[in-house]
Amino acid sequence: MTRSQRSSERARRASAGAARRRNRPARSLWRRSALLLLALAPLALVGLWRKRATQYSARPLPALPRPTSRPRAAFDLADFAGPEPCAECHPQQYAAWRRSVHATAGGSIDSLPVLPTLAGTTLRFADARVSVEKREGRPVFVVRHGDLPEVALRPVAVIGGGHMEGGGTQGFLVRFPDGTYRFLPFDYSRQGRTWFCNTIGRADRGWVPITSALRLSECADWPPARVLGDIPRFNNCQGCHGSQVTAALDSTKRGYATRFTSLAITCESCHGPAGRHLIAVRDSSALARGELAMQPLGTLSKDASLGVCFGCHALKDRIRSGYLSGLPVEDYYSLRLPQLGDAAHHPDGRIRTFGYQEGHLWSDCYINGGMSCTSCHDPHSQGYRDQWGRSLAGRFDDAQCTACHASKALDIESHTHHLVGSAGSACVSCHMPYLQQPELGDAIPYKRSDHSIAVPRPGLDSALGIRSACRTCHVERSETALDSVVRAWYGPLKPRARAVAALIEARSVRDAVSAARLVLVPGERHRAALYAGLAWFVETWLEPDARLEREVDRRLRGLAQDADVDIAALALAALHYARGSDAATHRFLAQQLAAAGEREDALRGRWAVALGYLADRLRDRGNVEAAIATYRKAAEVDPANPAILVNMGLAEAERGNFAAATAAYESALALDRLQPLVWVNLGIARADRGDLAGAMQAYRSALELDPREPLAHFNLGGLWARSGRPDSALASFQRAAVLDPSLYMARFYSARFLLEQGRRSEALREIDAGLLFDPTNSEALRTRDLLRQEGKR
């Protein structure tokens, strides 16, 4: 047995300092949100290594202007009418939509085709078996994991139809007792013809087929933890897998309320709520006045049109909750922020880790032309068309490109150097090759066509770590050889955009001023590359409240006044981070907030998220003092954001200042009391201060909101143990383990109390159950072997 230690459990994946949530597969970099404290002698605990923090101080400065109160959304779910009324006036568009992949993107398990054969299917893991059985006439996934009681999960809906050319998948939703709809961790690949699971965050091998060599406990979403809707407590894909998806804790239900108008992607997902529009068009006088109560999307600007699609078809960070289709996406999400920290894209926009179609923002066709998503994609049928709206035969039709680049069609072979009609002669083969998403690994097909529409440059592509378009076909030839052929055919290649070339060059310079001259260029037309350069500069060259060269300061101030709210916000965050304790800089920050006008909310949200990320990074480096100071800056910018205060509390707890941690959590709860995990963290901080009664009250408050919160039961068990009530402690640990089997420490603690009561066989079962998720725990293995030996005597 080890002595009492503080532990950090594998609990939920929390976002960075300002509620950073992304629509992507679960990742291992998210910060754990709940620190678990138990004054026990456990079988095994992960110690919290506390690094020595550097000293940090800042001069007191006048507060930044408080946020201006602004009206929120002018509509809600009641304003959405569903797709059927649209057919009355728009029968052609409605008919096209009904046959589209949007209309079949999701639905009940009875309404859409199920790709895999469910009946009789058995998925065999190294430590589990999942069989699909018919129960009461319905398919049920029955999970038998080690010696744990079987778990029966009945799918109520399917998400995805395997439509994507480069790798289509289908997943299954189960409705849980707490009101959430959760994805099963077993997905099906149409191209791979196999079941697979996501290991990102546990085994970190990407997406892998389910085989007898894979442990179920290596699947990141087992037990099911990926939910429909944007609930920060869980992994999620935001609100993209359905129409008007909302999900939030409902204190009256003591659980979560999940609502959606459809699991398909309906008319209102793009056009916004139709309720008032229907009233208007049925009123002849309003119709005569042209009061349609709905803006025709064909009249939108290029960027506004892209925003409609990017609500789902882009990697993005959440700025605040409450988004519904029809609201401005930029008020709730940032498309550029994922480049900070994650660097999801290479300097030229091609995907480095994981992404969607936001590479479009790097394309010359967008930057120097008018290309939007609907330039190539029919928004109703999802078929292909040219820029004039003429239907095309399919996704590989050259007219998508030659409608604009007409000269290339005059003599195709002289441009492509491939026979007309061959795969190598198609425009998309060279300029939009299907490439596997790097973060997902190579085991499951998930290739996506690159919307940056790059010029093939085999040598430079290889230097960036990208497989060039040429090598996707000519696998037997080296990138160097292919580069020579390309240059022989075309001579000097088209230069990269200035901002892209500068970002590549900047990585080899050795001083901040030289780097700034390359990437911090106010007025740069290539906005995506400018933001990527700014993000790289902030991470590479800035330190908290350190010296900032005059030219760097001047360039950041120029970018802080940019019309692009993402660029302006990150530049302001950079100045606040690096020079926030300087009075002149602080005055400049205040002036920018005072002059923000209608974009104040969007500016504050992005600014605070960026500071939150930088604070998290400081914590990871062990500089907790500077991290806390940076969280304070984030809270100064966005004082109504409770997530900032929560992360500040976690940082205070890391350095042992439990009074400050308690104050931070209480402040967060004053802003939003419907946060069970914050109540749990408050209980931990109070217990650390010796306030056991206060800790008990906090844990009970968490359970009043959500009686199924496993971490509340887990920490309550620790409190019962400290209070000398072993029976209550055992019950709480066992309840936590039932609610979340991946809480292996709950199993190990249960075993400790069972051993004290002489219940050795039950203790052995608990240890075996814990080892399913922590199979290398030496202390647990040693205890298990001793118990087995004793059982043989």
Residue pairs with C-beta under 8 A, 6 or more apart in sequence:
1 41
1 42
1 43
1 752
1 779
2 41
2 42
2 43
2 44
2 45
2 779
3 41
4 38
4 39
4 40
4 41
4 42
5 42
5 45
5 47
5 48
6 35
6 36
6 37
6 45
6 47
6 48
7 35
7 36
7 37
7 38
7 45
7 46
7 47
7 48
7 745
8 32
8 35
8 36
8 46
8 48
9 32
9 34
9 36
9 46
9 711
9 714
9 743
9 745
10 32
10 742
10 743
10 744
10 773
11 32
11 33
11 34
11 36
11 711
11 743
12 32
12 33
12 34
12 225
12 233
12 234
12 677
12 711
13 26
13 27
13 30
13 32
13 201
13 235
14 30
14 31
14 32
14 33
14 232
14 647
15 21
15 22
15 30
15 31
15 232
15 318
15 643
16 30
16 31
16 341
16 609
16 612
16 613
16 616
16 647
17 608
17 609
17 611
17 612
17 613
17 615
17 616
17 630
17 631
17 634
17 643
17 644
17 647
17 648
18 605
18 608
18 609
18 610
18 611
18 612
18 613
18 634
18 638
18 641
18 643
18 644
19 232
19 318
19 320
19 609
19 612
19 641
19 643
19 644
20 317
20 318
20 337
20 609
20 612
20 613
21 230
21 232
21 236
21 238
21 317
21 318
22 315
22 316
22 317
22 318
22 338
23 236
23 237
23 238
23 240
23 312
23 315
23 316
23 356
24 315
24 354
25 198
25 200
25 207
25 220
25 354
25 439
25 440
26 198
26 200
26 201
26 220
26 221
26 226
26 235
27 200
27 201
27 439
28 200
28 201
28 202
28 204
29 341
29 342
30 201
31 616
31 619
31 647
31 650
33 646
33 650
33 677
33 681
34 677
34 680
34 681
34 684
34 711
34 715
35 48
35 650
35 653
35 654
35 681
35 684
36 684
36 711
36 714
36 715
36 718
36 745
37 684
37 687
37 688
37 715
37 718
38 45
38 715
38 717
38 718
38 721
38 722
38 749
39 718
39 721
39 722
40 718
40 721
40 749
40 752
41 752
42 745
42 748
42 749
42 752
43 748
43 749
43 751
43 752
43 767
43 770
43 777
43 779
43 780
43 783
44 745
44 748
44 774
44 777
44 778
44 779
44 780
45 745
48 654
50 654
50 655
50 656
51 622
51 624
52 622
53 622
53 623
53 624
53 625
53 626
53 655
54 623
54 625
54 626
55 625
56 544
56 545
56 623
56 625
56 626
56 628
56 629
58 545
58 580
58 581
58 629
59 581
59 583
61 580
61 581
61 583
61 586
62 586
62 590
63 636
64 586
64 589
64 590
64 593
64 636
64 637
65 590
65 593
65 594
66 639
67 600
67 601
67 604
67 638
67 639
67 640
68 600
70 600
70 601
72 322
73 322
73 324
73 327
75 272
75 273
75 275
75 276
75 324
75 326
76 324
77 244
77 246
77 259
77 261
77 324
78 275
79 273
79 274
79 275
79 276
80 243
80 244
80 261
80 268
80 273
80 274
80 275
80 324
81 268
81 273
81 274
81 275
81 278
82 261
82 262
82 266
82 268
83 94
83 97
83 262
83 264
83 266
83 267
83 268
85 274
85 278
86 93
86 94
86 267
86 274
87 94
87 95
89 281
93 267
93 380
94 267
96 378
96 380
96 381
96 383
97 103
97 266
97 267
97 380
97 381
99 381
100 380
100 381
100 382
101 161
101 163
101 382
102 264
102 265
102 266
102 269
102 382
103 264
103 265
103 266
104 112
104 113
104 161
104 163
104 264
105 159
105 160
105 161
105 163
105 241
105 263
105 264
105 265
106 112
106 157
106 158
106 159
106 160
106 241
106 242
106 262
106 263
106 264
106 265
107 157
107 158
107 262
107 263
107 264
108 156
108 157
108 158
108 263
109 139
109 155
109 156
109 157
109 158
109 172
112 158
112 161
113 161
114 158
114 170
115 161
115 162
115 170
115 188
115 190
116 170
116 188
116 195
118 132
118 139
119 132
119 134
119 139
120 132
121 131
121 132
121 195
122 129
122 130
122 131
122 132
123 129
123 130
123 131
123 186
123 195
123 210
124 210
124 211
124 212
125 210
125 211
125 212
125 214
125 215
125 216
126 212
126 213
126 214
126 215
126 216
127 145
127 146
127 215
127 216
127 217
127 772
128 143
128 144
128 145
128 146
128 215
128 216
129 143
129 144
130 141
130 142
130 143
130 144
130 186
130 216
131 141
131 142
131 144
132 139
132 140
132 141
132 142
133 139
133 140
133 142
134 140
135 152
135 154
138 154
139 154
139 155
140 152
140 153
140 154
141 152
141 153
141 154
141 155
141 172
141 184
141 186
142 150
142 151
142 152
142 153
143 150
143 151
143 152
143 153
143 216
144 150
145 151
145 216
145 217
145 741
145 772
146 768
146 769
146 772
147 765
147 768
147 769
148 741
148 769
148 772
151 223
153 174
153 184
153 224
154 174
155 172
155 173
155 174
155 184
156 173
156 174
156 175
156 181
157 172
157 173
157 181
157 263
158 170
158 171
158 172
158 173
159 170
159 171
159 172
159 173
159 183
159 241
159 263
160 168
160 169
160 170
160 171
161 168
161 170
162 168
162 169
162 170
162 188
162 189
162 190
162 191
164 448
165 395
165 434
165 447
165 449
166 191
166 434
166 436
166 445
166 446
166 447
166 448
166 449
167 189
167 190
167 191
167 192
167 436
167 444
167 445
167 446
167 447
167 448
168 189
168 190
168 191
169 187
169 188
169 189
169 190
169 444
169 446
170 187
170 188
170 190
171 183
171 184
171 187
171 188
172 183
172 184
172 186
173 181
173 182
173 183
173 184
173 228
173 263
174 181
174 182
174 183
174 184
174 224
175 181
176 182
176 224
177 255
177 708
178 255
178 256
178 706
178 708
179 250
179 253
179 255
179 256
179 257
179 258
180 227
180 228
180 229
180 231
180 234
180 247
180 255
180 256
180 258
181 227
181 228
181 229
181 247
181 258
182 224
182 225
182 226
182 227
182 228
182 234
183 221
183 224
183 226
183 227
183 228
184 221
184 224
185 197
185 198
185 219
185 220
185 221
185 222
185 224
185 226
186 195
186 196
186 197
186 210
187 195
187 196
187 197
187 198
187 207
188 194
188 195
188 196
189 195
189 196
189 444
189 445
189 446
191 445
192 209
192 443
192 444
192 445
194 209
194 210
194 444
195 209
195 210
196 207
196 208
196 209
196 210
196 443
196 444
197 207
197 208
197 210
197 214
197 218
197 219
197 220
197 221
197 222
198 206
198 207
198 219
198 220
198 221
199 205
199 206
199 207
199 208
199 214
199 218
199 219
199 220
200 206
200 207
200 220
200 439
200 440
201 220
202 217
202 218
202 219
202 220
203 218
203 220
205 218
205 441
205 443
206 439
206 440
206 441
206 442
206 443
206 444
207 440
207 441
207 443
207 444
207 446
208 214
208 441
208 443
208 444
209 443
209 444
215 772
215 775
216 222
216 772
217 742
217 772
217 773
217 775
220 235
221 235
222 742
223 740
223 741
223 742
225 234
225 235
226 234
226 235
226 236
226 237
227 234
227 235
227 236
227 247
227 258
228 236
228 237
228 241
228 242
228 245
228 247
228 258
228 260
229 236
229 238
229 239
229 245
229 246
229 247
229 248
229 258
229 260
230 236
230 238
230 239
230 245
230 247
230 318
230 321
230 323
231 247
231 248
231 249
231 256
232 643
233 249
233 676
233 677
236 247
238 316
238 318
238 333
239 245
239 246
239 323
240 311
240 312
241 263
242 260
242 261
242 262
242 263
242 264
242 265
243 260
243 261
243 262
243 263
243 264
243 265
243 266
243 268
243 269
243 325
244 259
244 260
244 261
244 262
244 268
244 269
244 324
244 325
245 258
245 259
245 260
246 257
246 258
246 259
246 260
246 324
247 256
247 257
247 258
247 259
248 256
248 257
248 321
248 674
249 255
249 256
249 257
249 674
249 675
249 676
249 705
249 706
250 256
250 257
251 674
251 704
251 705
254 704
254 705
254 706
254 707
255 706
255 708
256 706
261 268
265 312
267 274
268 274
268 325
268 326
269 311
269 312
269 325
270 297
270 308
270 309
270 325
270 379
271 294
271 297
271 325
271 326
272 294
272 295
272 325
272 326
272 327
273 324
273 325
273 326
274 294
276 293
276 294
277 292
277 293
277 294
279 286
279 293
280 286
280 287
280 291
280 292
280 293
280 294
281 287
281 292
297 305
297 308
297 379
300 308
302 366
302 370
302 371
302 372
305 372
305 373
305 374
306 360
306 361
306 366
306 372
306 373
307 328
307 329
307 330
308 329
309 357
309 372
309 373
310 316
310 329
310 335
310 357
310 358
311 323
311 325
311 329
311 333
312 356
313 356
313 357
313 358
313 373
314 335
314 355
314 356
314 357
314 358
315 335
315 338
315 344
315 354
315 355
315 356
315 358
316 329
316 333
316 334
316 335
316 337
316 338
316 358
317 333
317 334
317 337
317 338
317 609
318 332
318 333
319 331
319 332
319 333
319 334
319 602
319 605
319 606
319 609
320 331
320 332
320 601
320 605
320 641
321 332
322 332
323 329
323 331
323 332
323 333
329 335
330 565
330 602
331 601
331 602
334 566
334 569
334 605
334 606
334 609
335 358
335 361
335 566
336 528
336 531
336 535
336 566
336 567
336 570
337 566
337 570
337 606
337 609
337 610
338 344
339 345
339 531
339 532
339 535
340 535
340 538
340 539
340 570
340 610
340 613
341 535
341 539
341 613
341 617
342 353
343 352
343 353
343 532
343 535
343 536
344 351
344 352
344 353
344 354
344 355
345 351
345 352
345 355
345 358
345 359
345 362
345 528
345 532
346 352
346 464
346 465
346 466
347 464
347 500
347 503
347 504
347 529
347 532
348 362
348 452
348 454
348 464
348 496
348 497
348 500
348 529
349 359
349 361
349 362
349 363
349 452
349 454
349 500
349 528
349 529
350 359
350 362
350 435
350 450
350 452
350 454
350 464
350 466
351 359
351 435
351 437
351 438
351 448
351 450
352 438
352 465
353 437
353 438
353 439
354 437
354 438
354 439
354 440
355 437
355 448
356 448
357 373
357 448
357 451
358 451
359 450
359 451
359 452
360 366
360 371
360 373
360 451
360 452
361 527
361 528
362 452
362 500
362 526
362 528
362 529
363 371
363 451
363 452
363 453
364 453
364 497
365 371
365 375
365 404
365 453
366 372
367 497
367 525
367 526
369 404
371 387
373 379
375 387
376 384
376 385
376 386
376 387
376 400
377 383
377 384
377 385
378 384
378 385
378 391
383 391
383 392
384 391
384 392
384 393
384 394
384 395
384 397
384 400
385 391
385 392
385 400
386 392
386 399
386 400
386 403
387 403
387 404
388 403
390 399
390 403
392 399
392 400
395 428
395 449
396 426
396 428
396 429
398 409
398 412
398 426
398 427
400 427
400 428
401 408
401 427
401 428
401 431
402 408
402 409
402 427
408 415
408 427
412 420
412 425
413 419
413 420
413 425
416 424
416 425
416 430
417 489
418 424
418 425
419 425
423 429
423 473
424 430
424 473
428 449
429 469
429 472
429 473
430 456
430 469
430 470
431 453
431 454
431 455
431 456
431 469
432 449
432 450
432 451
432 453
433 449
433 450
433 469
433 472
434 447
434 448
434 449
434 472
435 447
435 448
435 450
435 466
435 467
435 472
436 442
436 445
436 446
436 447
437 446
437 447
437 448
440 446
454 469
455 493
455 494
456 468
456 469
456 470
456 486
457 468
457 483
457 486
457 493
458 468
458 470
458 471
458 479
458 480
458 482
458 483
458 486
459 479
459 480
459 483
460 496
461 467
461 468
461 469
461 479
462 468
462 479
462 480
462 483
464 504
468 479
468 482
470 477
470 479
470 482
470 485
470 486
471 477
471 479
471 482
474 482
486 493
487 493
495 501
496 504
497 526
497 529
498 524
498 526
499 519
499 521
499 524
499 525
499 526
499 529
499 530
499 533
500 526
500 529
502 518
502 519
502 521
502 529
502 533
503 518
503 519
503 529
503 532
503 533
503 536
505 518
506 514
506 515
506 518
506 519
506 533
506 536
506 537
507 536
509 515
509 518
512 537
512 541
512 549
512 552
513 549
513 551
513 552
515 537
515 540
515 541
516 537
516 541
516 549
516 551
516 552
516 555
517 551
517 555
518 533
519 530
519 533
519 534
519 536
519 537
520 533
520 534
520 537
520 552
520 555
520 556
520 558
520 559
521 530
521 533
521 555
522 555
522 558
522 559
522 561
522 562
524 530
527 564
527 567
530 559
530 567
531 564
531 566
531 567
531 570
534 559
534 567
534 570
534 571
534 574
535 570
537 574
538 570
538 573
538 574
538 577
538 610
538 614
539 617
541 552
542 548
542 574
542 577
542 578
543 578
544 577
544 578
544 614
544 618
544 623
544 626
544 629
544 630
545 577
545 578
545 579
545 580
545 581
545 626
545 629
546 578
548 556
548 575
548 578
548 579
553 575
553 579
553 585
556 571
556 574
556 575
557 571
557 575
557 588
558 571
559 567
559 568
559 570
559 571
560 568
560 571
560 572
560 575
560 588
560 592
561 568
561 592
562 568
562 571
565 599
565 602
565 603
565 606
566 606
568 592
568 603
569 602
569 603
569 604
569 605
569 606
569 607
569 610
570 606
570 607
570 610
572 589
572 592
572 603
572 607
573 606
573 607
573 608
573 610
573 611
573 614
574 610
575 585
575 588
575 589
576 585
576 589
576 607
576 611
576 633
576 637
577 611
577 614
577 630
577 633
579 585
580 586
580 589
580 633
592 603
593 600
593 603
593 604
593 637
596 603
596 604
604 637
604 638
605 638
605 641
607 634
607 637
607 638
608 634
608 635
608 637
608 638
608 641
608 644
609 634
611 630
611 631
611 633
611 634
611 637
612 630
612 631
612 634
612 643
612 644
612 647
614 630
615 627
615 628
615 630
615 631
615 634
615 647
615 651
616 627
616 647
618 624
618 626
618 627
618 630
619 627
619 651
619 654
624 651
624 654
624 655
625 655
627 651
628 648
628 651
628 652
628 655
631 644
631 645
631 647
631 648
631 651
632 648
634 641
634 644
635 641
635 644
635 645
635 648
638 644
640 671
641 671
642 667
642 668
642 669
642 671
642 672
642 675
642 678
643 668
645 664
645 665
645 667
645 668
645 671
646 664
646 665
646 668
646 675
646 678
646 681
648 664
649 660
649 661
649 662
649 663
649 664
649 665
649 668
649 681
649 685
650 661
650 681
652 658
652 660
652 661
652 664
653 661
653 681
653 684
653 685
653 688
658 685
658 686
658 688
658 689
659 689
661 681
661 685
661 688
662 682
662 685
662 686
662 689
665 678
665 681
665 682
665 685
666 682
668 675
668 678
669 675
669 678
669 679
669 682
674 705
675 705
676 702
676 703
676 705
676 706
676 709
676 712
677 702
677 709
677 711
679 698
679 699
679 701
679 702
679 705
679 712
680 698
680 699
680 702
680 709
680 711
680 712
680 715
682 698
683 694
683 695
683 696
683 697
683 698
683 699
683 702
683 712
683 715
683 719
684 695
684 715
686 692
686 694
686 695
686 698
687 695
687 715
687 718
687 719
687 722
692 719
692 722
692 723
695 715
695 719
696 716
696 719
699 712
699 715
699 716
699 719
700 716
702 709
702 711
702 712
703 709
703 712
703 713
703 716
706 712
708 739
709 739
710 735
710 736
710 737
710 739
710 740
710 743
710 746
711 736
711 743
713 732
713 733
713 735
713 736
713 739
713 746
714 732
714 733
714 736
714 743
714 745
714 746
716 732
717 728
717 729
717 730
717 731
717 732
717 733
717 736
717 746
717 749
718 729
718 749
720 726
720 728
720 729
720 732
721 729
721 749
721 753
726 753
726 756
726 757
729 749
729 753
730 750
730 753
730 754
733 746
733 747
733 749
733 750
733 753
734 746
734 750
736 743
736 746
737 743
737 746
737 747
737 750
737 766
737 769
740 746
741 769
741 772
741 773
742 773
744 769
744 770
744 771
744 772
744 773
744 774
744 777
745 770
746 770
747 766
747 767
747 769
747 770
748 766
748 767
748 770
748 777
748 780
750 763
750 766
751 763
751 764
751 766
751 767
751 770
751 783
752 763
754 760
754 762
754 763
754 766
755 763
760 787
760 790
760 791
761 791
763 787
764 784
764 787
764 788
764 791
767 780
767 783
767 784
767 787
768 784
770 777
770 780
771 777
771 780
771 781
771 784
774 780
